[in-house]
Structure formats: structure tokens, C-alpha cells
Amino acid sequence: KGYYEGYKKWNTLKMLHHSKAYEAAGEGYEELVPLMGHKPELLFEAAQCLSKSERLKKANRLLERAMKLSGDPMIHYMAAKNEQSMGNYQKAEDLLLHAIDMLPERIYPYYLLTKLYSEPTFFQEDKFIKAADAVLKKEPKVESTAIREMREEVKILIQNRK
């Protein structure tokens, strides 16, 4: 019975999440974690809501739990972005490098690394150039608007460094 109610509530929370009512959804997700915390998808959605509500530490606690349950690199990407937002650049770098080890063909983690290395207080020219180069030169599985936008932004970051 508990799981049935949990899944019903989760479906309602998904609607709030998709309509960008992150505060309300985040509170609901937090209530569901004790019952449904074995579902990495739920933990990820909860962490998204908490991140959007600027509750980054709490979000990353859920993401750490999700990492133990799932090999989805998106979990690492979100945790890294949160760590970067909190100024924990080394932790963000470690998470992104681990995500690259998981799926080296993806362009997105190199894009996130490029942005991380362009942070004034974490700038490392050699690493910045290497990550930017990967974004610009790696062959995407599928050409997309997202890839084009990432590449454009990286070109701007490179220009700003000159």
C-alpha cells in the first residue's frame, strides 16, 4: 500500500516539476525520499527541484545517493554544476572527470569542464584549452542545436581569454 501511494504522489510531483513549480515539488519529493529513495529517477528529480530552489547542498546529498544506484552521468553533471555554484571547483572537476571516464564520447562534460576552467579563481589554461578543444573537435553522435550552442559559447569563452 505504501508504494502505491508513493507512486501516486510521485506522478503528481512530476507534473509540478514539469510545470517548473520547483519549490512545491521539492518539498513533496523530500517527503517521498524515505519511502522511494531507492529510485534514482526520483532522487534526480528531487535534486533538480532543490537545485532550482538554490538548495544545492541538500540536492547534492540526494545526487550522491543516486550515484550509488545509477550509472547515469547526468547525475554527475548536475552535482558538478552545483559544486561549481558553491565554489567547490575541485569537487566539480572530479565529478566531471569521473563522468568522462564513464562515457568519454559525450561532449557535454567537456563543455562543463571548459566553463569550470574559465572560472577566474580556478582558471587553468592548459586544462581549459584541452577541454575547449574536445568540445570543438569531438564528433557528436548526432548534430544538434545543443551541440552548436555549446560550441558557440566555447568560442566566446576562448575569445574572452585572448
C-alpha positions in Angstrom: 0.0 0.0 0.0 2.8 2.5 0.8 4.4 2.1 -2.5 1.1 2.6 -4.4 0.6 5.9 -2.6 4.2 6.8 -3.1 3.9 6.3 -6.9 0.7 8.3 -7.0 2.3 11.2 -5.2 5.4 10.9 -7.4 3.2 11.3 -10.5 1.7 14.4 -9.0 5.1 15.8 -8.2 6.3 15.1 -11.8 3.6 17.4 -13.0 4.7 20.1 -10.6 8.3 19.5 -11.7 7.4 19.8 -15.4 5.4 22.9 -14.8 8.5 24.4 -13.1 6.9 24.7 -9.6 10.2 23.7 -8.1 9.7 24.9 -4.5 6.4 23.0 -4.1 7.7 19.9 -5.9 10.9 19.9 -3.9 9.1 19.8 -0.6 6.9 16.9 -1.8 9.9 15.0 -3.2 11.7 15.4 0.2 8.7 13.8 1.9 8.9 10.9 -0.6 12.6 10.2 -0.3 12.3 7.9 2.9 9.8 5.7 1.0 11.0 5.9 -2.6 14.7 6.8 -2.1 15.7 3.6 -3.8 14.6 5.1 -7.2 17.5 7.1 -8.8 15.0 8.8 -11.1 13.1 10.2 -8.1 16.3 11.3 -6.4 17.4 13.0 -9.6 14.1 14.9 -10.0 14.1 15.9 -6.3 17.7 17.1 -6.7 16.7 19.1 -9.8 13.9 20.9 -7.8 16.2 21.6 -4.9 19.0 22.9 -7.2 16.5 25.2 -8.9 15.4 26.4 -5.5 19.1 27.2 -4.6 19.3 24.3 -2.0 22.4 23.0 -3.6 23.9 21.1 -0.6 20.7 19.2 0.0 20.4 18.5 -3.7 23.9 17.1 -3.8 23.3 14.8 -0.9 20.4 13.2 -2.9 22.6 13.1 -6.0 25.4 11.2 -4.1 22.8 8.7 -3.1 21.6 8.5 -6.7 25.2 7.9 -7.9 25.3 4.7 -5.8 22.1 3.4 -7.5 22.7 4.5 -11.1 25.4 4.9 -13.7 23.7 7.8 -15.4 26.4 10.5 -16.0 23.7 13.2 -15.8 23.7 12.8 -12.1 27.4 13.7 -12.1 26.8 16.7 -14.4 24.2 18.2 -12.1 26.3 17.5 -8.9 29.3 19.2 -10.6 27.3 22.2 -11.6 26.0 22.5 -8.0 29.6 22.2 -6.6 30.8 24.8 -9.1 28.0 27.2 -8.0 29.0 26.7 -4.4 32.7 27.4 -5.3 33.8 23.9 -4.8 35.8 23.8 -8.0 38.0 20.8 -7.3 35.0 18.6 -6.4 33.2 19.8 -9.5 36.3 18.9 -11.6 36.5 15.4 -10.0 32.8 14.7 -10.7 33.2 15.8 -14.4 36.3 13.8 -14.9 34.6 10.7 -13.5 31.6 11.3 -15.8 34.0 11.5 -18.8 35.6 8.2 -17.6 32.1 6.7 -17.7 31.2 8.0 -21.2 34.2 9.6 -22.9 32.4 10.2 -26.2 30.0 12.7 -24.8 30.7 16.4 -25.5 28.6 17.9 -22.7 31.0 17.1 -19.8 33.9 18.7 -21.7 31.7 21.8 -22.2 31.0 21.9 -18.4 34.8 21.5 -17.8 35.5 24.3 -20.2 33.1 26.5 -18.2 34.6 25.4 -14.9 38.2 26.1 -16.1 37.1 29.5 -17.3 36.2 30.5 -13.7 38.6 33.3 -12.8 39.5 31.7 -9.4 40.0 28.2 -11.0 41.4 29.1 -14.4 44.0 26.6 -15.7 45.0 27.5 -19.2 46.3 24.0 -20.2 43.1 22.2 -19.0 40.9 25.0 -20.4 42.4 24.6 -23.9 42.2 20.8 -23.7 38.5 20.8 -22.7 37.6 23.5 -25.2 39.4 21.6 -27.9 37.3 18.5 -27.1 34.1 20.5 -27.4 35.1 22.0 -30.7 36.6 18.9 -32.3 34.8 15.8 -30.9 32.4 14.2 -33.4 28.9 14.3 -32.0 26.8 11.2 -32.3 24.1 13.4 -33.7 24.4 17.1 -34.8 22.0 19.2 -32.7 21.2 22.7 -31.8 22.6 21.9 -28.3 26.0 21.0 -29.7 26.1 24.1 -31.9 25.1 26.3 -28.9 27.8 24.7 -26.7 30.4 25.2 -29.4 29.4 28.8 -29.9 29.6 29.5 -26.2 33.1 27.8 -26.0 34.3 30.0 -28.9 33.2 33.1 -27.0 34.9 31.8 -23.8 38.1 31.4 -25.9 37.8 34.9 -27.3 37.3 36.4 -23.9 40.6 34.7 -22.8 42.6 36.4 -25.5 
